[in-house]
């Protein structure tokens, strides 16, 4: 049987333990809202699982319902007003003002002021462990998580309905990360080397033959359209034909890789467990750096002027200026 510890692994970075649950969708009004996040002087040092751009700002989410925001490219951080204290696992913005965050207990939060304040928009019945959220536009969004949890909204997050992604054994897989491409495709990175693709806005899904067996934690689209998936044992796999075929890239590490960003110059930065930071360009081997603190990194983002910010078990930190 799958354990809560495996869900903790799916939280990208192996930072936090989690617990399993079984779920179905229902309105927020029927759910009990937990206590608000406590204010903390060192909120930016709380374990972080998600980090994104919101226009010129950066927004990070993590344990204890903590959300922090930076308006100066990660130099300083301010804690947001958050109405829940549960573990938050992922965050996504469609523009500089409107964003959503998800986490344990089936909670889906929304903001309309760039992440300064948040409201509980929906709590899904039976409280699923949600691991990822993605909005294609201000109305259509997706949330996925443990044991095949998958939901879609078509009204900006007010109402969510269940999606059937996998079938049979695949229907019970942890869906670790969902993301979209510029041409409208959707991809999901899942456990046991499984990935899914939808070309019809989530109405149907195709299981992709990735050729790997270890769990895939996240994915992204590069500036040239290449799809990249990241996972266990230092795994980076890439596809230039929309997910039909995949090639394994040499990374020089066996640490789990949890998050990556595509740079405007065509480069790629990937982070993972044990303080691993990889930098690559094209198909050349990655340059491997292991940070002295060896903290498990769960997320990475580039600020507007190129500074790189990482997040993980020790919170958020400005890494190096980008070039």
C-alpha positions, 0 to 999 in steps of 0.5 A: 500500500502507498504510504504518507511518506511517499506523498511527502516525496511527491511534495518536491524536495523531500522536505515534509511528511504528509498523510494520504486521503481519499476524496471527491469534489464539493463546495467550500461552504460545506467544509470546515475552514482551519485556523489562519496562518500565524505571523512569524518574524522569520516567515521566509525561512519556513519550509517552502514547496512552491515559488512563482513569479507574479508580474514583477513580484515573487510569491512562495508557499509552504508549511503552516499556511505560510505565504511570503511575497517579495517585491525586490527580486528576493532580497526581502520578503513580507508574509501575506495574510492567509486564512489557513494553517495547513501545508500549502504545496503549489502556487500559480498566477495568470497575471500580476494580480490573480493567483491560486494556491493549493495544499493539504486538506483539499484547500484552494486559495485565491488572491486578486492583489498579487499575493498580499492577501488570500481567501479560501475559494474552495475546499474539496470534499474529503480533503484530498492532498493537492500537489499542483495547480495550473491555470491556462487563463483567468477562467480555466484551471486545473488542480491535481494531487495524490491517488489520482486526484484531478479537478478542473474549473471553468469559472475562475476557481469557484466550482471544480469538477473531477477529471479522469486522467488515468484508468486502472492502476494508473487511476490511483497514481500520485499526480505530482505536477501539471503544466501547460504549453504555449500551444495549449497542451497539458502535461502531468508528471506522475509517479513510477515514470508515468506522464500524461498529455491532453490536447483537448483542454483536459477532456481526455488524456494519453499515457506517455511512454517515457521509458523511465520507471522512477517517479517524475516530480515536475516538468516545463516547456523550454523556449524552443518548445522542448518538453522536459520532465524531472524526477528521481535518481537525477532523471531529466528526460526531454521530448521534441515531438510533444511527448511521443518520444523521450531522451534521457539527459546526462545530469551527473547526479542521482539526487531527486530533481524537483523543479526547473526553469527555462531561461530566455537565452535558452538555458535551463536551471534545475534544482533538487534534493541535497542542494543540487543545482544544475545548469544546462543549455541545449543537449550538452551535459549539465554543469553540476553544483552542490550547495554547501548547505545541502538543503533540499530544494523544491522550487526555483524561479528567475526574477524579472532582471534575471536574479535566480531565487531558490526555495526549499527546506530552509525557506527562500534565498536569492541565489545568484544574479542571472546572465 
